[in-house]
C-alpha cells in the first residue's frame, strides 16, 4: 500500500479529522505564542513592522503547514496504537523520533530574528536566527521536510505490518 491509501484508511474514521484539527490548532497556538514571546506587548502588528509582511506571511504559512503535518503524524501514532491495542500484538518499527524531531526543528525556528527566539535564548544564543541566511525560515522548511519523512516512514510501517483496515 502506498502512503495515500494508508492515510485514506486512517481518515475513513471521522474522529481522526477532529484529532488532526485539535492537534493542529494547539501546535499553531504554541508556535504563534513562541513567535511573539519576545515582541513588545506580544503584538503581531509590531512583529510585522520589525520583520516585514513577506517574512510574517511565510512564517505564519509555515506554522500552519507544520501544525497540520504534526496533526497528521499524531493521528498515525494514535491509529497504530489503537491497532496494536486491538489486535494485541506489535509489528513493524517505530519512526517516532523523526516526527518529534521535525516539531522541535519548527519550534527552534519560531521567533523574531531581531528580538530572539525563545528556544535559542534558553540555549544562550538569543539572536541565533539573525545569522541564518533566511532568518529562520530554513529551519521551518527543514521541519516540514522532516515531518513529511516521518509521516511517510510511519505510514509505511503501518502498511508493512499489514494492519491497515483492521480498525474501524
Secondary structure, DSSP 8 states (H G I E B T S, - for coil): --HHHHHHHHTTSTHHHHHHHHHHHHHHHHHHHHHHTTSGGG-HHHHHHHH-HHHHHHHHHHHHHHHHHHHHHHHHHHHHHHHHHHHT---S---HHHHHHHHHHHHHH-SBTTTB-HHHHHTT-TTGGGGSTTTTHHHHHHHHHHHHHHHHHHHHHHHHTT-TTS--
